[in-house]
Amino acid sequence: MRKFFEEDETQRVLKQCRKLVARESADTEFDKTRNLYITQMIDLMTQYPEYWDKTTQLNISYFSDVFINDMNRTDFNKQYLDIIFSGLFRFLIESYISSPGEMSMESKAIRKFATNQVSYFVEDASIQINYALQDMSITMFKSLYNEEGLQAIRSFSSVKEQAKALKVVWDNEIKSKEESVNSLKEELTHQLDSYNFVGLHAGFAKLGRMKAGELFWSRLIMLIIGGLTPISIATQAYLYHHFNVAFQTPMDLIKMIPGASATLLLLYYFRVSLNNYSSVRAQIMQIELRKSLCRFIQRYSEYSAGINTKNPQLLAKFEEVIFSNIMTSEDKIPSTFDGIEQVAALISSLKSK
């Protein structure tokens, strides 16, 4: 926005022109009224220059240089006073059209005077007054209509069609991206299903390998002891027969104590090794069961809330199996001291007899 009325030169010319017009003598009522209205319009422009700059940009753009030249004359006569009035009147009408409010009483009086007395002005001034009253609004509308902002509004339809076409392209692209994301989501879900409880499964697998080693040694020891037991019995029978050992008195039974003790100890340790073998094998079966459950029970953390609401016992049973103690109870496995106490009880009973 160009600042014309706020310029010092414009203010100087307006104030100088007012002084000269105020000194002019008026021969007729028309001249007197014209000069009065010239001074009133100049007073408004000098008192509120910001307002006139804001509301008269059209005349500032196309008419300001001519206007300032006319105002800067000092040899006033009727012709130039009429032209000065018409120039000021152009700014007055544009200011009124550009402002949202109503005209002031002074401005209405000036417009009425110009409209009714237009024929008394010189030809050039009459042309300017008629232009201000009749054609200026059209010129202002044309200027406004061709501004960049209105050009954008005028091209709104084409821009709207372009936006619709662009929206279709974006929608298709978004749909394609969404399908790609869903595909990746399904793939990730599949990977999650495949590798769920991997750490737990790996732990059970490591424990299973350890128990498999224990099972091998338990089976080997059980087979060795199981083989030694009948050999011990057969050896004792052969020795008793070969040396003609006779059992005529109860004291002769003492001769059987070493062989019988060895046989009992072998039977006891065979029982211990058998129970240990059975225990390890049961543990391996439980570990394999846990490994199988880890393969089939997927997304435990994701579905636990929903499953608990539908069937609270389902996950409880699963957790009992997965996180329960693998080791069997050792109370049922006989200890070495229990076997010794049984042998001691047998010897005591023989002595009493």
Secondary structure per residue as TSV (DSSP state, phi and psi in degrees):
chain	resnum	aa	ss	phi	psi
A	1	M	-	360.0	125.8
A	2	R	-	-80.6	134.2
A	3	K	-	-96.2	102.6
A	4	F	-	-100.5	-51.1
A	5	F	T	-73.0	-20.9
A	6	E	T	-81.8	-10.8
A	7	E	S	-68.9	142.8
A	8	D	H	-62.2	-37.7
A	9	E	H	-64.6	-42.7
A	10	T	H	-62.7	-44.5
A	11	Q	H	-62.5	-38.2
A	12	R	H	-65.7	-44.0
A	13	V	H	-65.4	-42.1
A	14	L	H	-63.0	-44.3
A	15	K	H	-68.8	-38.1
A	16	Q	H	-65.1	-42.3
A	17	C	H	-62.9	-39.6
A	18	R	H	-61.2	-43.3
A	19	K	H	-61.2	-43.1
A	20	L	H	-67.2	-38.9
A	21	V	H	-67.7	-38.8
A	22	A	H	-65.1	-26.2
A	23	R	H	-83.1	-19.1
A	24	E	S	-66.0	137.8
A	25	S	-	-83.7	144.6
A	26	A	-	-110.1	122.6
A	27	D	S	-85.5	-29.5
A	28	T	S	-125.0	166.7
A	29	E	H	-63.6	-35.8
A	30	F	H	-61.7	-46.3
A	31	D	H	-63.5	-40.4
A	32	K	H	-62.7	-47.1
A	33	T	H	-66.8	-42.3
A	34	R	H	-58.1	-47.7
A	35	N	H	-64.4	-36.4
A	36	L	H	-62.3	-45.6
A	37	Y	H	-69.2	-30.8
A	38	I	H	-62.5	-46.1
A	39	T	H	-65.3	-36.8
A	40	Q	H	-65.1	-43.6
A	41	M	H	-66.8	-37.6
A	42	I	H	-65.4	-40.0
A	43	D	H	-59.4	-42.6
A	44	L	H	-62.4	-40.0
A	45	M	H	-71.9	-32.5
A	46	T	H	-80.5	-27.5
A	47	Q	H	-81.2	-34.5
A	48	Y	-	-128.3	63.5
A	49	P	H	-64.4	-33.8
A	50	E	H	-63.2	-41.2
A	51	Y	H	-63.6	-43.6
A	52	W	H	-69.9	-33.6
A	53	D	H	-65.1	-36.6
A	54	K	H	-73.6	-34.3
A	55	T	H	-105.1	0.2
A	56	T	-	-130.7	40.1
A	57	Q	H	-67.0	-28.3
A	58	L	H	-65.0	-52.2
A	59	N	H	-68.8	-30.5
A	60	I	H	-63.3	-39.2
A	61	S	H	-70.8	-42.0
A	62	Y	H	-105.5	-15.6
A	63	F	H	-130.9	-4.7
A	64	S	H	-66.6	-39.0
A	65	D	H	-66.4	-44.1
A	66	V	H	-63.3	-42.0
A	67	F	H	-61.2	-46.6
A	68	I	H	-68.8	-32.4
A	69	N	H	-66.9	-41.5
A	70	D	H	-65.5	-40.7
A	71	M	H	-69.5	-22.8
A	72	N	T	-85.6	-1.6
A	73	R	-	-75.6	150.2
A	74	T	-	-114.4	-18.9
A	75	D	S	-90.0	72.3
A	76	F	-	-71.6	143.6
A	77	N	-	-147.2	-178.5
A	78	K	H	-56.7	-43.0
A	79	Q	H	-61.3	-47.7
A	80	Y	H	-74.5	-31.2
A	81	L	H	-65.7	-37.8
A	82	D	H	-63.6	-42.0
A	83	I	H	-66.9	-39.8
A	84	I	H	-61.2	-43.8
A	85	F	H	-60.6	-45.6
A	86	S	H	-63.9	-37.7
A	87	G	H	-64.9	-46.6
A	88	L	H	-62.5	-35.8
A	89	F	H	-66.4	-35.7
A	90	R	H	-58.6	-45.9
A	91	F	H	-64.4	-37.6
A	92	L	H	-63.5	-45.5
A	93	I	H	-67.8	-41.5
A	94	E	H	-62.9	-40.0
A	95	S	H	-61.2	-40.3
A	96	Y	H	-66.0	-43.8
A	97	I	H	-64.9	-36.9
A	98	S	H	-78.4	-15.5
A	99	S	S	-96.2	144.3
A	100	P	S	-75.8	-22.7
A	101	G	S	-84.6	-178.0
A	102	E	-	-84.4	162.3
A	103	M	-	-69.0	146.2
A	104	S	-	-73.2	166.2
A	105	M	H	-62.1	-39.1
A	106	E	H	-63.2	-44.4
A	107	S	H	-66.6	-37.2
A	108	K	H	-64.2	-39.5
A	109	A	H	-65.0	-40.8
A	110	I	H	-65.6	-43.2
A	111	R	H	-64.2	-40.4
A	112	K	H	-63.8	-41.7
A	113	F	H	-62.1	-45.7
A	114	A	H	-65.8	-37.7
A	115	T	H	-69.2	-43.5
A	116	N	H	-78.3	-30.7
A	117	Q	T	-107.9	18.9
A	118	V	G	-59.8	-29.8
A	119	S	G	-72.3	-17.3
A	120	Y	G	-84.3	-14.5
A	121	F	S	-80.2	158.5
A	122	V	-	-65.4	165.1
A	123	E	H	-60.0	-46.2
A	124	D	H	-61.1	-40.5
A	125	A	H	-68.9	-39.7
A	126	S	H	-60.8	-40.6
A	127	I	H	-60.2	-45.1
A	128	Q	H	-64.4	-40.0
A	129	I	H	-67.0	-45.3
A	130	N	H	-62.6	-38.0
A	131	Y	I	-62.2	-44.7
A	132	A	I	-63.4	-38.4
A	133	L	I	-79.5	-30.5
A	134	Q	I	-112.9	-42.8
A	135	D	I	-107.4	-14.5
A	136	M	H	-64.8	-37.9
A	137	S	H	-61.5	-37.8
A	138	I	H	-66.9	-42.2
A	139	T	H	-62.4	-41.4
A	140	M	H	-64.3	-41.5
A	141	F	H	-64.7	-41.4
A	142	K	H	-61.9	-43.5
A	143	S	H	-63.0	-43.7
A	144	L	H	-65.9	-39.1
A	145	Y	H	-64.4	-31.1
A	146	N	T	-96.2	7.5
A	147	E	S	-69.4	162.1
A	148	E	H	-63.1	-36.7
A	149	G	H	-64.1	-44.5
A	150	L	H	-71.9	-29.2
A	151	Q	H	-61.0	-38.5
A	152	A	H	-65.6	-38.7
A	153	I	H	-66.8	-40.1
A	154	R	H	-63.9	-34.5
A	155	S	T	-89.3	14.7
A	156	F	H	-62.4	-39.2
A	157	S	H	-61.4	-48.0
A	158	S	H	-66.1	-38.9
A	159	V	H	-64.1	-37.2
A	160	K	H	-62.7	-42.9
A	161	E	H	-64.7	-41.5
A	162	Q	H	-62.7	-39.5
A	163	A	H	-64.3	-39.7
A	164	K	H	-63.3	-45.0
A	165	A	H	-62.6	-41.3
A	166	L	H	-65.8	-35.5
A	167	K	H	-64.5	-39.5
A	168	V	H	-61.9	-43.9
A	169	V	H	-62.2	-44.8
A	170	W	H	-63.9	-40.9
A	171	D	H	-61.6	-43.2
A	172	N	H	-63.7	-41.6
A	173	E	H	-66.3	-41.4
A	174	I	H	-64.2	-40.3
A	175	K	H	-62.7	-42.3
A	176	S	H	-62.8	-44.2
A	177	K	H	-64.1	-38.1
A	178	E	H	-64.6	-42.0
A	179	E	H	-62.8	-40.0
A	180	S	H	-64.6	-41.5
A	181	V	H	-65.7	-41.5
A	182	N	H	-63.3	-38.7
A	183	S	H	-62.7	-43.7
A	184	L	H	-64.8	-36.1
A	185	K	H	-63.7	-44.0
A	186	E	H	-62.9	-39.7
A	187	E	H	-65.1	-42.7
A	188	L	H	-64.8	-38.3
A	189	T	H	-62.9	-40.8
A	190	H	H	-63.0	-42.8
A	191	Q	H	-63.9	-37.4
A	192	L	H	-63.5	-42.6
A	193	D	H	-63.9	-37.4
A	194	S	H	-72.4	-35.3
A	195	Y	H	-110.9	15.5
A	196	N	T	-66.2	142.3
A	197	F	T	57.4	32.0
A	198	V	H	-63.6	-43.8
A	199	G	H	-63.3	-42.6
A	200	L	H	-65.8	-41.9
A	201	H	H	-64.3	-40.4
A	202	A	H	-64.9	-37.8
A	203	G	H	-63.6	-43.5
A	204	F	H	-65.2	-36.3
A	205	A	H	-65.1	-42.6
A	206	K	H	-63.0	-44.0
A	207	L	H	-63.9	-36.5
A	208	G	H	-63.5	-39.6
A	209	R	H	-64.9	-38.0
A	210	M	H	-63.8	-44.5
A	211	K	H	-67.9	-30.0
A	212	A	H	-64.6	-38.4
A	213	G	H	-65.2	-42.1
A	214	E	H	-62.3	-38.0
A	215	L	H	-64.0	-39.6
A	216	F	H	-61.8	-48.7
A	217	W	H	-68.9	-35.5
A	218	S	H	-63.6	-42.0
A	219	R	H	-65.4	-40.4
A	220	L	H	-64.2	-46.1
A	221	I	H	-65.0	-40.1
A	222	M	H	-63.1	-40.5
A	223	L	H	-67.0	-38.2
A	224	I	H	-65.3	-48.7
A	225	I	H	-65.7	-39.7
A	226	G	H	-63.8	-30.3
A	227	G	H	-77.8	-34.8
A	228	L	H	-70.5	-29.8
A	229	T	H	-63.0	-53.0
A	230	P	H	-66.7	-30.2
A	231	I	H	-64.4	-40.9
A	232	S	H	-63.0	-42.6
A	233	I	H	-65.4	-43.1
A	234	A	H	-65.7	-37.9
A	235	T	H	-64.9	-44.0
A	236	Q	H	-62.1	-41.4
A	237	A	H	-64.9	-38.8
A	238	Y	H	-65.9	-42.9
A	239	L	H	-66.2	-42.3
A	240	Y	H	-61.7	-38.3
A	241	H	H	-75.2	-39.2
A	242	H	H	-68.9	-37.3
A	243	F	T	-97.1	9.1
A	244	N	T	51.5	51.1
A	245	V	-	-73.5	125.4
A	246	A	-	-107.8	144.1
A	247	F	-	-117.1	77.8
A	248	Q	-	-92.6	-30.9
A	249	T	S	-122.0	161.4
A	250	P	G	-59.6	-28.0
A	251	M	G	-69.7	-20.5
A	252	D	G	-68.8	-18.5
A	253	L	G	-66.7	-16.4
A	254	I	G	-63.1	-27.0
A	255	K	G	-64.4	-21.2
A	256	M	G	-86.8	-10.7
A	257	I	H	-59.6	-48.4
A	258	P	H	-59.9	-48.0
A	259	G	H	-66.6	-41.7
A	260	A	H	-66.0	-37.8
A	261	S	H	-63.8	-44.0
A	262	A	H	-62.1	-40.9
A	263	T	H	-65.6	-42.7
A	264	L	H	-63.9	-42.3
A	265	L	H	-62.7	-41.0
A	266	L	H	-64.3	-40.8
A	267	L	H	-64.3	-39.6
A	268	Y	H	-64.0	-49.5
A	269	Y	H	-68.5	-27.2
A	270	F	H	-66.4	-40.1
A	271	R	H	-64.1	-43.5
A	272	V	H	-61.3	-47.0
A	273	S	H	-65.1	-35.2
A	274	L	H	-65.9	-44.4
A	275	N	H	-64.1	-40.1
A	276	N	H	-63.9	-41.2
A	277	Y	H	-62.5	-43.5
A	278	S	H	-65.5	-38.5
A	279	S	H	-64.5	-46.1
A	280	V	H	-63.8	-40.6
A	281	R	H	-65.1	-38.6
A	282	A	H	-65.1	-38.1
A	283	Q	H	-64.2	-41.6
A	284	I	H	-63.3	-39.2
A	285	M	H	-63.5	-40.4
A	286	Q	H	-66.3	-39.1
A	287	I	H	-63.3	-42.8
A	288	E	H	-63.3	-36.6
A	289	L	H	-62.7	-43.4
A	290	R	H	-63.5	-41.5
A	291	K	H	-61.7	-39.4
A	292	S	H	-66.5	-41.5
A	293	L	H	-64.5	-37.2
A	294	C	H	-64.6	-27.5
A	295	R	H	-75.3	-33.4
A	296	F	H	-101.8	-26.7
A	297	I	S	-87.0	103.6
A	298	Q	-	-105.8	151.9
A	299	R	-	51.3	49.7
A	300	Y	H	-59.4	-48.1
A	301	S	H	-67.1	-31.3
A	302	E	H	-72.4	-41.3
A	303	Y	H	-99.4	0.9
A	304	S	H	-61.9	-41.0
A	305	A	H	-63.7	-47.6
A	306	G	H	-65.9	-39.4
A	307	I	H	-67.9	-37.9
A	308	N	H	-63.7	-33.6
A	309	T	H	-72.2	-34.7
A	310	K	H	-83.2	-46.1
A	311	N	-	-143.1	88.9
A	312	P	H	-62.0	-27.2
A	313	Q	H	-79.7	-17.3
A	314	L	H	-64.7	-53.5
A	315	L	H	-71.4	-29.2
A	316	A	H	-62.0	-44.0
A	317	K	H	-65.8	-40.0
A	318	F	H	-62.7	-44.0
A	319	E	H	-67.0	-34.9
A	320	E	H	-61.5	-40.8
A	321	V	H	-72.4	-44.8
A	322	I	H	-69.6	-46.3
A	323	F	H	-104.2	10.9
A	324	S	S	-76.7	165.9
A	325	N	-	-70.9	127.5
A	326	I	-	-75.8	-35.6
A	327	M	S	-65.9	135.9
A	328	T	-	-77.7	165.7
A	329	S	-	-68.2	132.8
A	330	E	G	-87.1	-3.4
A	331	D	G	-65.6	-31.3
A	332	K	G	-83.1	-11.5
A	333	I	S	-86.8	120.1
A	334	P	-	-67.5	143.0
A	335	S	-	-93.7	166.3
A	336	T	H	-63.7	-39.5
A	337	F	H	-66.4	-34.0
A	338	D	H	-61.5	-38.5
A	339	G	H	-66.8	-41.5
A	340	I	H	-62.9	-42.0
A	341	E	H	-63.2	-36.1
A	342	Q	H	-68.0	-40.4
A	343	V	H	-63.8	-41.4
A	344	A	H	-63.6	-38.5
A	345	A	H	-65.9	-37.2
A	346	L	H	-65.1	-43.0
A	347	I	H	-63.1	-40.9
A	348	S	H	-61.6	-39.4
A	349	S	H	-68.2	-33.8
A	350	L	H	-68.0	-39.9
A	351	K	H	-63.3	-38.0
A	352	S	H	-66.8	-32.5
A	353	K	-	-74.2	360.0
